[in-house]
Amino acid sequence: MKHTDIKQVFEKYKDFLDKEITVCGWVRTARDSKNVAFVEVNDGTCLKNLQIVIDKSLFDDKIPGIFSVGCGVKLVGTLVVSAQNVCELQLRSYQILGECPADYPLQKKRHTLEFLRTMPHLRIRTNTMLNVQRVRSVLSYATHIYFQSNDFTYVHTPIITGSDCEGAGEVFNVTTKHWDDSAPNEELYYADDFFGKKAFLTVSGQLEGESAAMALGKIYTFGPTFRAENSNTSRHVAEFWQVEPEVAFAELPDIIEIVESFVKFIVGYVLDHCRPELEFFERFYEKGLIDKLTNVVNSDFVVLDYSDAVKELQNAPVQFVYKPVWGAELQSEHERYLTEQVYKKPVFVTNYPKDVKAFYMKQNPDGKTVAATDLLVPGIGEIVGCSERETDYDKLVSAMRSKGITIEGYKQYLDLRTYGSVPHSGFGMGLDRMVMYLTGMSNIRDVLLYPRAPKELK
């Protein structure tokens, strides 16, 4: 049906003043007085509600009750100037497109996020979730703008794969077989399955992305990934979205430069295009949010060797829950201390111990560390994981064996080290965690439309 988006009404209200327009939306609030009733509607295109002024003398007495909170409406009226609301619509005619009963669960203006998670099909109608999704949309668009404008090719790596990129075994099986314990071994069990072998939902598109980069030079993949990790933390879900570029002829310093450029661009783009949404999140969820993001855009990121980071933490006047020791992963409390207390800006921690990183990372000459880096940001910790990839066939095989990874399942990946291998690097950024960072939301389940987590499949 022909109508004007409410966002357009506010942005171009001078063009619509004293003219008859049609808007559609859902009723957010309704209040009544003796001669006039007021209804606020929102169609999802912007944060602001459009106020509808109803002269009750033009309609029957039932009109206030017809506009129940949550109902879908089509409204025709004249747009006029409003001292409080910029503009408002004087109603001339209406159509109820979808009634909403009195037991509509979003009657209150504010609900806890925990309560809203119980009804993902309705929570998107709240201001918080609407704003999250708008930021997420703009962030996704900015991601494509950055890579396309820098001559990266967008490739679609498979969601179904025969290998576990991280080698951690936390993968979802893909099968058409019903349970049958009669097969003598796993290989025979899956031999007559759909693919004739064991298949998984991918945890990363990196391995296939590397093969694409060996022909296209600079590629990125951007899509859903899956991890069967039985974790119920505020930062983990089973289905999440990743941005994964891969760049040929790039060593670790080169990819660090790309990461910094990319992060500054997408954060700056959201700052420029989502100001009302960010102001909302600053008001209700994270004080100082806009200054935090502006600092990211305007800062020169720090590059800090892992060994130096551990020394910094060991000498810190802070009692950490987890004692910082060389050879262990940095904990979130360590990452936040470095970014929030010491440097007060994003930090690249480089050259991690090889035992705590994935098999595919390039081994440094010291034999103890790999050419890897994590980008840590104030307020959340790690947000990007990055490394130069190992191109030496023998070193790669040795690393795989040391981590208990079956060589046979990675023949094609190993072939890349035989046929014209070149230095190459890449990184992975979890889109959902970046949305958390941009909005101040503290739980990853609140930035996904339908979060997937252990025992959670609504």
C-alpha positions as CSV (number, residue, x, y, z in Angstrom):
1,M,0.0,0.0,0.0
2,K,1.2,3.5,-0.8
3,H,2.5,5.4,2.2
4,T,5.3,7.6,3.4
5,D,8.0,6.3,5.8
6,I,8.0,8.0,9.1
7,K,11.7,8.7,8.8
8,Q,11.0,10.6,5.6
9,V,8.2,12.5,7.3
10,F,10.7,13.8,9.9
11,E,13.6,14.4,7.5
12,K,11.5,16.2,4.9
13,Y,8.7,17.5,7.0
14,K,8.8,21.0,5.4
15,D,7.9,19.4,2.0
16,F,4.9,17.7,3.6
17,L,3.5,20.5,5.8
18,D,-0.2,21.3,5.3
19,K,-0.5,18.4,2.8
20,E,-2.4,15.1,3.2
21,I,-0.1,12.1,3.6
22,T,-0.6,8.5,4.5
23,V,1.6,6.7,7.1
24,C,1.6,3.1,8.4
25,G,2.9,1.7,11.6
26,W,2.3,0.2,15.0
27,V,0.7,2.0,17.9
28,R,3.3,2.7,20.7
29,T,1.2,4.8,23.0
30,A,-2.4,6.1,23.2
31,R,-3.9,8.6,25.5
32,D,-7.3,10.3,25.7
33,S,-8.7,13.6,26.8
34,K,-12.1,15.2,26.6
35,N,-12.0,16.5,23.1
36,V,-8.8,15.2,21.7
37,A,-7.0,11.8,21.6
38,F,-3.3,11.3,21.0
39,V,-1.6,8.3,19.4
40,E,2.1,7.7,18.7
41,V,3.0,5.3,15.9
42,N,6.3,3.9,14.7
43,D,7.0,2.0,11.5
44,G,10.6,0.9,12.3
45,T,12.3,3.3,9.9
46,C,13.6,5.6,12.7
47,L,13.8,6.0,16.4
48,K,11.2,8.8,16.7
49,N,7.4,8.1,17.0
50,L,5.0,10.2,14.9
51,Q,2.3,11.8,17.0
52,I,-1.2,11.5,15.7
53,V,-3.8,14.1,16.9
54,I,-7.4,12.9,16.8
55,D,-10.2,15.5,16.9
56,K,-12.8,13.3,18.5
57,S,-15.7,15.4,17.1
58,L,-14.8,14.0,13.7
59,F,-15.0,10.4,14.8
60,D,-17.2,8.2,17.0
61,D,-16.7,7.9,20.8
62,K,-15.0,4.5,20.4
63,I,-11.9,5.8,18.7
64,P,-9.5,5.9,21.7
65,G,-10.1,2.3,22.5
66,I,-9.6,1.2,18.9
67,F,-6.0,2.3,18.9
68,S,-4.7,-0.3,21.3
69,V,-1.0,-0.5,22.0
70,G,0.6,-2.8,19.4
71,C,-2.0,-2.7,16.7
72,G,-1.1,-2.1,13.1
73,V,-2.6,1.0,11.5
74,K,-2.9,2.9,8.3
75,L,-3.5,6.6,8.9
76,V,-4.4,9.5,6.6
77,G,-4.1,13.1,7.7
78,T,-2.6,16.5,7.3
79,L,0.9,17.2,8.6
80,V,1.3,20.3,10.7
81,V,4.1,21.9,12.8
82,S,4.4,20.9,16.4
83,A,6.4,22.9,19.0
84,Q,7.3,19.7,20.9
85,N,7.5,17.1,18.2
86,V,8.7,19.0,15.1
87,C,5.6,17.9,13.3
88,E,2.4,15.8,13.9
89,L,-0.4,14.4,11.9
90,Q,-4.0,15.6,12.2
91,L,-6.0,12.5,11.5
92,R,-8.6,12.5,8.8
93,S,-9.2,8.8,8.3
94,Y,-7.8,5.5,9.5
95,Q,-7.7,1.7,9.0
96,I,-6.9,-0.9,11.6
97,L,-4.7,-3.3,9.7
98,G,-4.1,-5.7,12.7
99,E,-5.8,-5.6,16.0
100,C,-3.8,-6.2,19.2
101,P,-5.5,-7.7,22.3
102,A,-5.1,-6.5,25.9
103,D,-2.7,-9.3,26.8
104,Y,0.0,-7.9,24.4
105,P,3.1,-8.4,26.6
106,L,4.8,-5.2,25.7
107,Q,2.4,-2.8,27.3
108,K,5.0,-1.4,29.7
109,K,7.5,1.1,28.3
110,R,10.5,-0.7,29.9
111,H,11.2,-4.4,30.3
112,T,14.3,-6.2,31.5
113,L,16.5,-7.6,28.7
114,E,16.2,-11.0,30.4
115,F,12.4,-10.8,30.1
116,L,12.6,-9.8,26.5
117,R,14.8,-12.7,25.6
118,T,11.9,-15.0,26.4
119,M,10.0,-13.6,23.4
120,P,12.4,-12.9,20.5
121,H,9.5,-12.7,18.1
122,L,8.1,-9.6,19.9
123,R,11.2,-8.0,21.5
124,I,12.3,-6.5,18.2
125,R,9.5,-4.0,18.6
126,T,11.1,-2.4,21.6
127,N,13.3,0.7,21.1
128,T,16.4,-1.1,22.3
129,M,16.1,-4.0,19.8
130,L,15.1,-1.7,17.0
131,N,18.1,0.4,17.5
132,V,20.4,-2.6,17.8
133,Q,19.2,-3.9,14.5
134,R,19.6,-0.5,12.8
135,V,23.2,-0.2,14.0
136,R,23.8,-3.8,12.9
137,S,22.5,-3.0,9.5
138,V,24.6,0.1,9.0
139,L,27.7,-1.7,10.4
140,S,27.2,-4.5,7.8
141,Y,26.8,-2.0,5.0
142,A,30.0,-0.2,6.1
143,T,31.9,-3.5,6.1
144,H,31.0,-4.0,2.4
145,I,31.8,-0.4,1.6
146,Y,35.3,-0.7,3.1
147,F,36.3,-3.9,1.4
148,Q,34.7,-3.1,-2.0
149,S,36.3,0.4,-2.1
150,N,39.7,-1.2,-1.3
151,D,39.5,-3.8,-4.2
152,F,38.7,-6.8,-2.1
153,T,36.5,-9.5,-3.8
154,Y,33.6,-10.8,-1.8
155,V,33.5,-14.6,-1.8
156,H,30.9,-17.0,-0.4
157,T,32.8,-19.7,1.5
158,P,30.8,-22.9,2.3
159,I,28.7,-23.2,5.4
160,I,28.9,-27.0,5.2
161,T,32.5,-28.3,5.4
162,G,34.5,-31.4,6.0
163,S,37.1,-29.8,8.3
164,D,37.3,-28.0,11.6
165,C,39.2,-24.8,11.0
166,E,40.2,-24.2,14.6
167,G,41.0,-27.9,15.3
168,A,39.1,-27.6,18.6
169,G,36.4,-30.2,17.8
170,E,33.6,-27.9,18.8
171,V,31.5,-28.4,15.6
172,F,28.0,-29.3,14.7
173,N,27.6,-32.4,12.7
174,V,25.5,-32.3,9.5
175,T,23.8,-35.6,8.7
176,T,20.8,-37.2,7.1
177,K,21.2,-40.4,9.0
178,H,19.1,-41.6,11.9
179,W,21.0,-43.0,14.9
180,D,22.4,-46.5,14.3
181,D,25.1,-48.0,16.4
182,S,25.6,-51.1,14.3
183,A,28.4,-49.7,12.1
184,P,31.9,-51.0,13.2
185,N,33.5,-47.6,13.0
186,E,32.8,-44.0,12.3
187,E,34.1,-44.0,8.7
188,L,31.7,-46.8,7.7
189,Y,28.8,-45.2,9.6
190,Y,29.1,-42.0,7.5
191,A,30.0,-43.8,4.2
192,D,26.3,-43.9,3.1
193,D,25.5,-40.5,4.5
194,F,24.6,-37.6,2.2
195,F,28.2,-36.5,1.6
196,G,29.7,-40.0,2.1
197,K,31.8,-38.7,5.0
198,K,31.5,-36.7,8.2
199,A,30.4,-33.1,7.6
200,F,30.1,-30.1,9.9
201,L,28.7,-26.6,10.0
202,T,31.7,-24.3,9.6
203,V,33.4,-22.5,12.5
204,S,35.2,-20.2,10.0
205,G,35.5,-19.6,6.3
206,Q,39.3,-19.0,6.6
207,L,40.6,-22.2,5.1
208,E,38.6,-21.8,1.9
209,G,39.2,-18.1,1.9
210,E,42.9,-18.7,1.8
211,S,42.5,-20.7,-1.4
212,A,40.5,-17.8,-2.9
213,A,43.2,-15.3,-1.9
214,M,45.8,-17.4,-3.7
215,A,44.0,-16.5,-7.0
216,L,42.2,-13.2,-6.3
217,G,44.8,-11.6,-4.1
218,K,42.4,-9.8,-1.6
219,I,39.2,-11.4,-0.6
220,Y,36.7,-11.2,2.2
221,T,33.9,-13.5,3.4
222,F,31.1,-12.4,5.6
223,G,28.5,-14.8,6.9
224,P,27.2,-17.1,9.6
225,T,29.6,-19.4,11.5
226,F,28.9,-22.0,14.1
227,R,30.5,-23.4,17.2
228,A,29.2,-26.2,19.4
229,E,30.8,-24.8,22.6
230,N,28.7,-25.5,25.7
231,S,29.2,-22.0,27.0
232,N,26.7,-19.8,28.6
233,T,28.7,-16.6,29.0
234,S,27.6,-13.2,27.9
235,R,30.0,-13.3,24.9
236,H,29.3,-16.7,23.4
237,V,26.6,-18.1,21.2
238,A,26.4,-21.1,18.9
239,E,25.6,-19.2,15.7
240,F,27.4,-15.9,15.0
241,W,28.5,-13.8,12.1
242,Q,32.1,-13.2,11.1
243,V,33.9,-10.9,8.8
244,E,37.0,-12.7,7.5
245,P,39.4,-11.1,5.0
246,E,42.4,-12.9,3.5
247,V,45.2,-11.0,1.8
248,A,48.0,-12.4,-0.4
249,F,51.5,-10.9,-0.2
250,A,50.7,-9.5,3.3
251,E,52.9,-10.2,6.4
252,L,51.8,-9.5,9.9
253,P,52.6,-5.7,9.9
254,D,50.6,-5.3,6.7
255,I,47.5,-7.0,8.0
256,I,47.7,-5.0,11.3
257,E,47.6,-1.8,9.2
258,I,44.5,-3.1,7.3
259,V,42.8,-4.0,10.6
260,E,43.3,-0.6,12.1
261,S,42.1,1.1,8.9
262,F,39.0,-1.1,8.8
263,V,38.0,-0.7,12.4
264,K,38.4,3.0,12.3
265,F,36.3,3.2,9.1
266,I,33.4,1.1,10.3
267,V,33.3,2.8,13.7
268,G,33.4,6.2,12.1
269,Y,30.7,5.2,9.6
270,V,28.4,4.2,12.4
271,L,29.1,7.4,14.3
272,D,28.2,9.4,11.2
273,H,25.1,7.5,10.3
274,C,23.6,6.2,13.6
275,R,23.8,9.3,15.8
276,P,20.2,9.1,17.2
277,E,20.7,5.4,18.0
278,L,24.0,5.9,19.7
279,E,22.6,8.8,21.8
280,F,19.8,6.4,22.9
281,F,22.4,3.7,23.9
282,E,24.5,6.3,25.7
283,R,21.5,7.5,27.6
284,F,20.2,4.1,28.7
285,Y,23.1,1.6,28.5
286,E,26.6,3.1,28.5
287,K,27.6,6.6,29.6
288,G,30.4,8.0,27.5
289,L,29.7,5.6,24.6
290,I,30.1,8.3,21.9
291,D,33.3,9.6,23.4
292,K,34.6,6.0,23.6
293,L,33.9,5.4,19.9
294,T,35.3,8.7,18.9
295,N,38.5,7.9,20.7
296,V,38.8,4.7,18.7
297,V,38.5,6.6,15.4
298,N,41.0,9.3,16.5
299,S,43.6,7.1,18.2
300,D,46.8,5.6,16.8
301,F,46.5,2.0,17.9
302,V,49.3,0.6,20.1
303,V,51.3,-2.4,19.0
304,L,52.5,-4.4,22.0
305,D,54.5,-7.6,22.1
306,Y,52.8,-10.4,24.1
307,S,55.9,-10.8,26.3
308,D,55.9,-7.1,27.1
309,A,52.2,-7.3,27.8
310,V,52.7,-10.1,30.4
311,K,55.5,-8.1,32.1
312,E,53.2,-5.1,32.2
313,L,50.4,-7.1,33.8
314,Q,52.8,-8.8,36.3
315,N,54.0,-5.4,37.5
316,A,50.5,-4.0,37.6
317,P,49.2,-2.6,41.0
318,V,46.1,-4.8,40.6
319,Q,45.1,-8.1,42.0
320,F,43.8,-10.1,39.0
321,V,41.6,-13.1,39.4
322,Y,43.8,-15.0,37.0
323,K,47.5,-14.5,37.5
324,P,49.2,-13.4,34.3
325,V,51.9,-15.9,33.3
326,W,53.9,-16.2,30.1
327,G,52.5,-19.0,27.9
328,A,48.8,-18.6,28.8
329,E,46.1,-16.8,27.0
330,L,45.3,-13.3,28.2
331,Q,42.1,-13.1,30.2
332,S,39.4,-10.5,29.6
333,E,40.5,-8.7,32.8
334,H,44.0,-8.5,31.5
335,E,42.9,-7.2,28.1
336,R,40.7,-4.5,29.7
337,Y,43.4,-3.4,32.1
338,L,45.8,-2.9,29.2
339,T,43.3,-0.9,27.1
340,E,41.5,1.0,29.8
341,Q,44.1,1.6,32.5
342,V,47.5,1.6,30.8
343,Y,47.0,2.8,27.2
344,K,43.4,4.1,27.1
345,K,43.1,3.2,23.5
346,P,43.0,0.1,21.3
347,V,46.0,-2.2,21.5
348,F,47.4,-4.9,19.2
349,V,49.0,-7.6,21.2
350,T,51.4,-9.5,19.0
351,N,53.6,-12.7,18.9
352,Y,51.6,-15.0,21.1
353,P,53.0,-18.4,22.3
354,K,52.3,-20.9,19.6
355,D,50.8,-23.4,22.1
356,V,47.8,-21.2,22.7
357,K,47.1,-20.3,19.1
358,A,45.7,-22.2,16.1
359,F,47.8,-24.5,14.0
360,Y,47.8,-22.4,10.8
361,M,49.6,-19.4,12.3
362,K,53.1,-18.6,11.0
363,Q,55.8,-19.8,13.4
364,N,58.3,-17.1,14.4
365,P,62.1,-17.8,14.2
366,D,62.3,-18.1,18.0
367,G,60.4,-21.4,17.8
368,K,58.2,-20.4,20.7
369,T,55.8,-17.8,19.3
370,V,53.6,-17.2,16.2
371,A,53.0,-14.1,14.1
372,A,49.6,-13.5,15.5
373,T,47.8,-10.5,17.0
374,D,44.6,-9.8,18.8
375,L,43.1,-6.3,18.7
376,L,42.0,-5.3,22.2
377,V,39.6,-2.4,22.7
378,P,38.5,-0.5,25.8
379,G,35.3,-1.8,27.3
380,I,35.3,-5.3,25.9
381,G,38.8,-6.7,25.3
382,E,39.5,-8.8,22.2
383,I,37.5,-7.8,19.2
384,V,39.6,-9.0,16.2
385,G,41.9,-12.0,15.9
386,C,44.6,-11.9,13.2
387,S,47.7,-13.7,12.0
388,E,50.1,-14.3,9.2
389,R,49.5,-17.8,7.9
390,E,52.2,-20.5,7.9
391,T,53.4,-21.1,4.4
392,D,56.1,-23.7,5.2
393,Y,54.6,-27.2,4.4
394,D,56.7,-29.1,7.0
395,K,56.2,-26.6,9.8
396,L,52.5,-26.6,9.1
397,V,52.3,-30.5,9.2
398,S,54.4,-30.5,12.4
399,A,52.0,-28.0,14.1
400,M,49.0,-30.0,13.0
401,R,50.4,-33.2,14.5
402,S,51.4,-31.5,17.7
403,K,47.7,-30.4,18.1
404,G,46.3,-33.9,17.2
405,I,44.9,-32.8,13.9
406,T,44.4,-35.5,11.2
407,I,46.6,-34.6,8.2
408,E,44.4,-36.5,5.7
409,G,41.4,-34.2,6.2
410,Y,43.5,-31.1,5.2
411,K,45.2,-32.3,2.0
412,Q,43.7,-29.4,-0.1
413,Y,44.8,-26.9,2.5
414,L,48.3,-28.3,2.5
415,D,48.4,-28.3,-1.3
416,L,48.3,-24.5,-1.1
417,R,51.8,-24.6,0.4
418,T,53.0,-26.7,-2.5
419,Y,51.6,-24.9,-5.5
420,G,52.8,-21.3,-5.6
421,S,52.5,-20.4,-2.0
422,V,53.1,-16.8,-1.0
423,P,53.1,-14.9,2.3
424,H,49.5,-14.2,3.2
425,S,47.6,-13.0,6.3
426,G,44.0,-12.5,7.4
427,F,41.8,-11.7,10.3
428,G,38.4,-12.5,11.8
429,M,36.0,-10.0,13.4
430,G,32.9,-11.2,15.1
431,L,30.2,-8.9,13.9
432,D,28.0,-9.5,17.0
433,R,30.8,-8.5,19.3
434,M,31.4,-5.4,17.3
435,V,27.7,-4.5,17.6
436,M,28.0,-5.0,21.4
437,Y,30.9,-2.6,21.4
438,L,29.1,0.0,19.3
439,T,25.9,-0.1,21.4
440,G,27.1,-0.8,24.9
441,M,25.0,-3.9,25.1
442,S,26.6,-6.3,27.6
443,N,25.1,-9.6,26.4
444,I,25.7,-11.0,22.9
445,R,22.2,-12.5,23.0
446,D,20.8,-9.0,22.9
447,V,22.4,-8.1,19.5
448,L,21.1,-11.1,17.6
449,L,17.5,-11.4,16.2
450,Y,17.2,-15.0,17.3
451,P,20.2,-16.0,19.5
452,R,21.3,-19.6,19.4
453,A,22.9,-20.9,22.6
454,P,22.9,-24.1,24.7
455,K,19.3,-25.2,25.3
456,E,18.1,-22.1,23.5
457,L,16.3,-22.5,20.2
458,K,13.3,-20.2,20.2
